[in-house]
Amino acid sequence: MNMRLQCADIQLDLSYPRIMGIVNVTPDSFSDGGRHATVDAAVAQAHELIDAGADIVDIGGESTRPGAESVSVDEELARVIPVIAALRGCGVVVSVDTRKPEVMCAAIAAGAHMVNDVEALQADGALEVVAQSNVALCLMHMPGNPKTMQALTDYDDVVVTVTDFLKSRIALLLATGIASDRVVIDPGFGFGKNLTQNLQLLKHLDRIVTLNYPVLVGMSRKSMLGLITGRSIEERLAAGLAAHLYAVKQGANIIRVHDVAACRDALTVWKMIGDVA
Ligand SMILES: Cn1c(SCC(=O)Nc2ccccc2)nc2c(=O)[nH]c(N)nc21
């Protein structure tokens, strides 16, 4: 696996696991509802996560939870672009979490270093937009779309299906001329997978790691953890740390989390063990 991820003008050293902090710029995330307040709160949240040790902040304007309402291009632009612009020069990798090529284009122009696309750049025009840039690209597996994915859990072997999907997306990007040191892959925990399938993807994550690209995983607060522990969304930190450390043990390189400070401590312990003789 290439140990340095090209994120526009930032090279991210992946010789040890990195943390992607989650920033939701969705009014439902902040009680006040007003967009200006939402943007300001999101910028403040990003700085909090950076201070807590995030190596990447992932700025998302459209919730992709099962059955979530889709957001117009203009609304998503109005939410995420001001936040990305405000983070210019913040010192960490700024990622835009979007499926829309128009949002990718504007985000890259506003200074984003990475595109995190839960649909793996399948939207018309997405490939062309990112091919003109040097941003890092996270390709995640999701069957169908957020509205249909939960009905699409009939896999013969979920690990084979996900691995084959990621292989095909990588091949397409390389054929488009995109440099391999920009590509990150992600099995998409919770996207069109039942509990058993999520656990199989975690247990056999090494088979995705052997594709020889950096692997990003995101299980933070997700329902798979709730199903196992019975905990509510606010109470899933311990379960999330356990799951993410198992993924790191299997070779995951980037962990997408809400609770950056806790994850930082867990990965600091991990790194110390790795660095000792
Ligand atoms: C944007 N995005 C998401 S959003 C879903 C989520 O956090 N749901 C959720 C959050 C909190 C509680 C319950 C569910 N998950 C991933 C992921 O696993 N990988 C990559 N690359 N991007 C991702």
The ligand as a MOL file (V3000), in Angstrom:
LIG
                    3D

  0  0  0     0  0            999 V3000
M  V30 BEGIN CTAB
M  V30 COUNTS 23 25 0 0 0
M  V30 BEGIN ATOM
M  V30 1 C -20.3910 10.0230 4.9600 0
M  V30 2 N -20.2250 8.7070 5.6090 0
M  V30 3 C -21.0390 8.0940 6.5070 0
M  V30 4 S -22.5180 8.8280 7.0460 0
M  V30 5 C -23.3190 7.5480 7.8990 0
M  V30 6 C -23.2540 7.7110 9.3960 0
M  V30 7 O -22.2990 8.2100 9.9290 0
M  V30 8 N -24.3710 7.2870 10.0150 0
M  V30 9 C -24.6060 7.3600 11.3610 0
M  V30 10 C -24.0320 8.3330 12.1790 0
M  V30 11 C -24.3650 8.3770 13.5230 0
M  V30 12 C -25.2690 7.4500 14.0700 0
M  V30 13 C -25.8380 6.5040 13.2380 0
M  V30 14 C -25.5020 6.4490 11.8880 0
M  V30 15 N -20.5780 6.8910 6.8950 0
M  V30 16 C -19.4020 6.7110 6.1800 0
M  V30 17 C -18.4620 5.6300 6.1150 0
M  V30 18 O -18.6030 4.5680 6.7630 0
M  V30 19 N -17.4000 5.8100 5.2600 0
M  V30 20 C -17.2380 6.9610 4.5160 0
M  V30 21 N -16.1550 7.0480 3.7070 0
M  V30 22 N -18.1100 7.9950 4.5840 0
M  V30 23 C -19.1780 7.8490 5.3930 0
M  V30 END ATOM
M  V30 BEGIN BOND
M  V30 1 1 1 2
M  V30 2 1 2 3
M  V30 3 1 2 23
M  V30 4 1 3 4
M  V30 5 2 3 15
M  V30 6 1 4 5
M  V30 7 1 5 6
M  V30 8 2 6 7
M  V30 9 1 6 8
M  V30 10 1 8 9
M  V30 11 1 9 10
M  V30 12 2 9 14
M  V30 13 2 10 11
M  V30 14 1 11 12
M  V30 15 2 12 13
M  V30 16 1 13 14
M  V30 17 1 15 16
M  V30 18 1 16 17
M  V30 19 2 16 23
M  V30 20 2 17 18
M  V30 21 1 17 19
M  V30 22 1 19 20
M  V30 23 1 20 21
M  V30 24 2 20 22
M  V30 25 1 22 23
M  V30 END BOND
M  V30 END CTAB
M  END
